[in-house]
Amino acid sequence: MPSFLRRERGFYKRMWLLALPLILQNLITTSLGFVDTFMVGLLGQNELSAVTAANSPIFLLQVIIFGLMSGLTVLVSQYWGKGDIDAINRSMGVAMYAGLGIALAMAAAMFFLPRQVMGLVTNNALLIELGMPYLRIVGVSYVFNAVSSVYVSMQRSTERPVFGLAVFAASMLLNTFLNYVLIFGKLGAPALGVTGAAIATLTSRIVEFAIVAAAAAVTHRVPLRPKALLRPGRAMTASFLKYASPVIVNESFWGLGTTVMTAIMGHMAISADMLAAYAIMGNIDKFSTVTCFGVAGATAVIVGKRIGEGAGKDEVYSLGCCLLTVSLGVGIVVAAALAVVLPTVFIPYLYPLFHLDGLALQIAVTMCVVYICMMPMKAFDITNITGLLRAGGDARMAFVIDLAPLWVVAVPLTTLAALVLDAPVTIVCLCIQTENVCKMPLGVLRLRSRKWINDITRGGAAA
C-alpha cells in the first residue's frame, strides 16, 4: 500500500461521514429528477426531446451558480478553519449578490425571449414550440435557487452537509408530487403537460427558499450577521473575485461547452432521436457520479480546512494523492456496476420505459458503452478539479484542465463528425466523450509537478 494511503486513525471514517450526506443529497435529487424525466417521457419522445433542449440554457445557469458556490467553498472552508464568522458572512454576501444578479439576467432572457433562446439549441420547430413555456417558467425558479444555494453551500463548507440533504430532499419530493398532479391532471388539477412540469419546479424552488430562510433565522451554529452579509466590503469582494472568478468563468465556459454539444445534436438530421437518448444518458450520468461528487465535496472541505489550519506542503500533497486514489477506485467500481446493469436492466427494462426504440435505442446504448469506458477517468477528474485544486486556490490550472480538452478537442471533433461529415452515431458519441481522455493526463502532470502545492500553501485564500 502506498504510504499516502496510510492515514491517521479515523480519517477515512470522517471522509465518508462528510461525503455520505452529499452522496445522499445528490442521489435523492437525481432519483427524483429521473422521475421527472420519466413523467415527461410518458407524454412522448418529442416532449422529452423538447424539455432536454430547453434544459440546455437552464443547465448553463445551474453550472454558473455551481461555480459561485465552489468559489464560496474555497473561502468559507478556510475561514471555518480559522473560526472567523464575520468573514464567512461577508463571503456569503458577495456570493448572494453575484448569484442574484446572474440569475435575474438569465431568467429575464428566458422569459422574454424564449423562442430565440430555444432557437440557439435546436432548429426543430416542433421542439421549440413545446419547450418555450417550460423555459420561461423554470428560468424564474433559479432566482430563488441562487439564494438558497448560498446558505446550503455555507453549511456544507462548515462541515454540516446534512442540512443541504434535508432541504433538497424536501424540495425534490414536492417537485415530484406536483409533477404527477400537474403534468397528468390528477387530484382535480388540469393536465398541463410540459408546462405543468415547469410550474412544479418553480413551486418547489420557492418552498426550498422558504425552508432555508426559516432555518437561517433560528440557527446559532453559524449565525447570520446582517451587517457583514449585506455589506461585505471591497476587501472581501476582491478576495472573492480573486479565488472565485476563475471557478465561475471555468463553470460558465464548461456549461456553455455542454450547451453547445446539445445544440450540435439539436441540429443533426436525427435531432429528436439524439436528444431523447441524450436525456436518458444525462440521468444515468447523474446517478453514476453521485458518489464521485460526494468524494469531491469531502475533499474540498478536508483540504480547505487543513490549509486554513496551517498544514505544510508535504501533508497537503499526501492528502491530495490519497483522496484522488479513492476517487479513482470509486470510478472503477461504478464502471463495473454500469457494465453489469446495461445488458440486464437498461436495455430490457429502462429504455423501453421511455419508448426508445429503433435508432433512439441504438444511440442510447452506444452512449452508455462509451460512457462506461470513460468513468474511472471522469471520477478522478471530478475530485481533482472540483475538490483538490479549487479548494486549495489553484483554480487557474483547474480552469485549463477542465476547459482546454472540451473546447480544443471535444467541441471541434463533435461538430466535424456530426454536422460536417455526418459520421456514424458511434463516432459522434466517442467525440462527445473525448474531453475525458485528455483531462486525467493533464491532472496527473499537475499533481506530479507539485507546483499546485506552492500555489495553495502560500497562505491560502483566507490568509
N, C-alpha and C positions, 0 to 999 in steps of 0.2 A: 504493500500500500504506500503511495506517495506520502511524503511527510506532511504536505499541506492539508491532507485529508484527516490527519490526526489532530483533532481539536480538543479544547478543554471539555471537561465533563459537562454534559447537558447542552452543549452547543447545538447539536442537530435537533434536539427536542425543542429548544427555543426557536430555531429557524422554522420548523414546521408549525409551531404554535402561531407564529406570525403569518406564515403562508396559508395555513388552513382556512382562516376566515376569508381571505382574498379568493382562494380557490372556490369556496362555497358560494361567495358573493357572485363570482363570475359564472359558476355553474348554474345558479338559480336564474341569473339574468339570461344566460344562454338558453337554458331549458325553456323558459317562458318566451324568449324570442323565437325559439324553434316552433313553439305552439302558435305564435303569431303568424309565422311564415306558413305553417300548415293550414291555419284557418283561411288565410288569403289564398293559398294554393287550391283550396276546395272550391273557390269561385271560378277557377280556370287558369290555364297556363298564361294567357295574356295578362290577367290581373296580377299574377305572380311576377311576371316579367316587368310590368309597369311599376310595381312597388320597388322592385330591385333597381330599376333605373332612377326612380325618384329618391331612393335612399343614397344614391351616389353623392350628390351635393350635401345631403344631410350628414353622410359619413365624413365628409371633409370638415364640417363644423364640429363633429364629435372629436376628431383627432386634434383639431386646434385646441379645444377645451382640454383634451388629454395632455397636450403639450404644456399648457398653462399649469395643470396640476402636477406634471412631472417637474417643472421648474419650481413650483411651490415646495415640493418634497425635498429638493436639494437644500433649500433654506430652512424649512421647518424641522427636518430631522436633525440638522446640526444645531439649530437654536434649542431644540429639545434636549440635546446632549449638554448644552450649556445652562439649561434651565431659565432661559430668557423669554418670559411670557409676553412681554410688551413687543419684542421683535417678532414673535410668532403672529401676533395680531396685526402688526404693520405689514408683514409679508402677505397675510391673507387679504388685507385691504387692497394692495396692489393687484393681486390676482383677481379679486372680485370686480374691480373697476375694469380691468382689461377684458375679463370674460364677458361681462355685461355688454361692453361696447362692441365686441366682435359678434356676439350672439344677436344683438339687436340689428346690426347692419346686415348680417346674412339672412336673418329672418325677414327683414323688410324686402330684400331682393327676391326671396322665395315667395312671399305673399303677393307682392305687386307685379312680379314678372315671372310667374310660374311657367308659362309657355316657352319663354326664351331660355329659362334655366333648363327645362326638360329637353329643349332642342339641342342643347350642348351635349347631352348624354346619348340621345338616340334620334334617328330621323324617321322612326316608325310612327306615323300619325296616330294610330290607334293607341299605342303605348303612351304617347304624350297626353292624349285626352283622358285616359284612365288615371294617369299619375298626377295630373295637375292639382286636383282637390286634396290629395294626400300630402303633396309637397307644401302647399300653403299652410295647412294646419299644423303639421309636425314641426315645421321650422320654428313656429312660435313657442313650442314646448321647450326648446332648448334655451330660451331666455331664462326660464325657471331652473332648468338643469345646471346652467352655468354657475348660478349662485350656490345651489345645494352641493355641487361637486367640490367647491372650495372648502366648505366645512367638513365634508366627508374626507377629503384628502388630508386636511389638517389632523383629523382624528387618527387616520391610518399612519401618518408620519410620526405621531406621538405614541405609537405602539398600542393603539386601540382600533384595530381593523374590524372588530366585530360590529362596531357601530354602522359602518357602511353596509355590512352584510344585512343587518336588520332593516335599514332604510330602503335599500334597493330591492330586498325581498318583498317588502310590503308594497312597494311601488309596482313591481312587475306582476305580483299576484293580482292586484287591482286591474292592471292593464289587460291581463289575460281574461279576467272575468268580463270586463267591459267589451273586449273584442268579441267574445262569444255573444253578448247581448246585442251589440250594435251592428256587427257585420251581418249576422243572420236574422236579426229582428226577434229576439227572444224576450220573454217576460213583458210583452206588450210594447216593446220598443220597435221603431221602424227598422226595416232591413236596409242598412246604408252601404253595405259592401265595403269597398276600399276607403270611402270617406269615414265610415264607422270605425275602422282601424285607426285612422288618424285622430279622431276625437277621443278614442280610448287612450292613446298615447299622451295627448295633451292633458287630459284629466289626471292621469297617473303622475305626470311630472308636477302638476300643481299640488297634488297631495304630498308628493315627495318633498317639495319645498316647504310645505306647512309643517311636516314632521320635523325637518331639520331646524326650522325657525323655533319651534316649541322646545326642542332639545337644547338648542343653543342658549335659550333664555334661562334655563334652570341648571345647566351643568356648572360644576365648580372645579372640575379637574383641570381644564384649560379654559378659564373664564374669558368671555368676550370683554374687551375693553374698548368701548365705542370711540374714545378719543384717538387711540392708536389705530383702530380698524378703519375709521372714516378719514383720518388724516395721517396716512402712512409716512409722509415726508419725502423729500427729494433723495436723501441718502438711501433709504430703503428702495425707492423706485429705481435708483441707479444700480443698486446691488441686485435687485430682481431682474432687471434688464440684462445685466452682465451674465448672470448664470441661467436665466430662463429664456432669454431671446433666442439663443442657438437651438434650444429644445423646441420652442414654439415654431421657429422657422423650419426646423427639421420635420416636425409632425405635420406642418402645413403643406410642405412640398411632398412629403410622403403620402399624405392623404390626397393631394392633387394628382400625384402619380397613379394612385389606386383608382381615382375617379377617371383618369384618362384611360386606364386599362378597361374599365367598364364601358366608357364611351367607344373605345375601339370595337368591343364586342357588340355594342348597340348599333354600330354602323356596318356590321357584317351582313351579308345576304341572309344568313341564318340567325339573325339577331334574337328572335323570340326564343329559339332553342338554346342558344348560348346563354342568354340572361337567366332563363329558368334554371338551367343546370348550375350556373354560377351562384344563384341564390341558395341552392341546396348545399353547394360546396362551401359557401360562406358560413352556413350554420355548422357544418362538420368541422371547419377550421376553428370556430369559436369553442366548440366542445373540446377539440383536441388540444387547444392551447391554454385552457383554464389553469392547469397545474403549472405550466411554464410561466404564465404571468403572475401566479402566486409566488413562485420562487423568485422571480424578478422583483416583485414588490417587497418581499422579505429582504432581498439583497440590498435594495435601495435604503431601507431603514437601518439594517445592520451596519452597512459600510458608512452611511452618513453619520450615524450616531458615534461610531468609533473614531471617525475623523474629528467630530466635534469634541470628543473626549481627549484628543491629542495623540492618537495612535501613530506609530512610526511607519516608515516606508516598508520595512520587511513584513510587518504584521499585515498591512493593507494588501501587499502583493500576495501573501499566503492566503489571506481571506478571499481575495478575488479568485485565485486558482481553484480553491475549494468549492466556492459557490458555482462557478462555471462548470466544473466537473459534475456537480449534482444536476445542473440543468441539462447537460448533455445526456446523462443517464436517464433523466425523465423523458427526453425526446426519443431515445431508443425504445423505451418501454411503450410510449404512446404509439410509435410507428408500428411496433409488433402487434399491438392491440387492433389498430386500424386494418392491418393486413389480414387479421382473422375475421373481423366483422364485415369487411367489404363483400366477400362472397356469401357469407352466412346470414347477414342482416340487411345490409344496404340494398344489394341488388334484388333479393327476393321480396323484401318487405318495405324498406324505407322509400325507395324511388317510386314504386307503384302508388304510394300514398299521395304523391304529388302529381300523379297522372303523367309521369315521364315515360315516354316510350319512343321507339324508333331512334332518330338522330339525337334527340334530347337525352335519352338514356345512355347512348354511346358516349356523348360528351361528358355526362356526369361521372361515368365510370372512369374514363380517361383522366379527367381532372383529379379524381381521388387517387389513382395509381401514382401519378406524378407527385402528388402532394405527400404520399407516404414516403417516397424516396427522399424527399427534402426535409422531413420532420425533425430528425436529430439536429441538423444544421440550424433549422428555424428556432428550435428550443434554445440552443446556445446563443444565437443572435439576440433573442428577446432579453435574456438575462444580461448579456454583455452590454447592449445598447441602453435599454430602459432601466436597468438595475445598476450595474457596476460603474460604467463610465459617467452616466449622468449624476448619480448620487455623489460621486466624488468631485464633480465640477468639470470633467473632461468632455463637455458637451460638444466641442468643436469636432473632435475626432469621431464621436458618436454620429454627428451630422454627416461627416464624409462617408463613414462605413454604411450608414443607413440609406443615403440618397444616391451616391455615385453608382452602385450596381443597378438601382431602379431606373434612373434617368439615362445613364450612359449605355446600359446593356438591355434591360428588360423592355422598356418602352419602345426603343427603336426596333428591336428584334420582333416584338409582337406586332407593331404597326406594319413592318415589312411582310411578315408571314401572313397576317390576317387580311390586310387591305390591299396590298400590292401584289403579292404572289398567289393569294388565295390558296394557301398551303393547307394540307390535311389538318383535321382537328387535333391530332396528336402533336404535331409540330407547334401549333398555336399554344396548346396547353404547356408544352415544355418551355416555350419562350416566356410565358407569363411567370413561370417559377425560376427563371434563370438568375434573378437577383439573389436568391438564397445560396446559389453555388458560389457567388463572389463574396458575400458578406462574412462568412466564417473565416476564410483565409486572412482577410483584412483584419478581423478582430484578433486572431491569433498572433499576427505580426505585431499589432499594437500592444498586446499583452506581453509578449516576449521582449519587446524593446524596453519595457519598463519606463518609457517616457511619461506615460499616464500617471505614474506614481509621483513624479516630480510635480506634475500639474495639480494633482488632487491633495497632496500633503503640504502644499506651500502655504498652509494656513486655513485652507477650506473656504467654503462660501461664507461661512459665518464668522470669519476672523475679524 
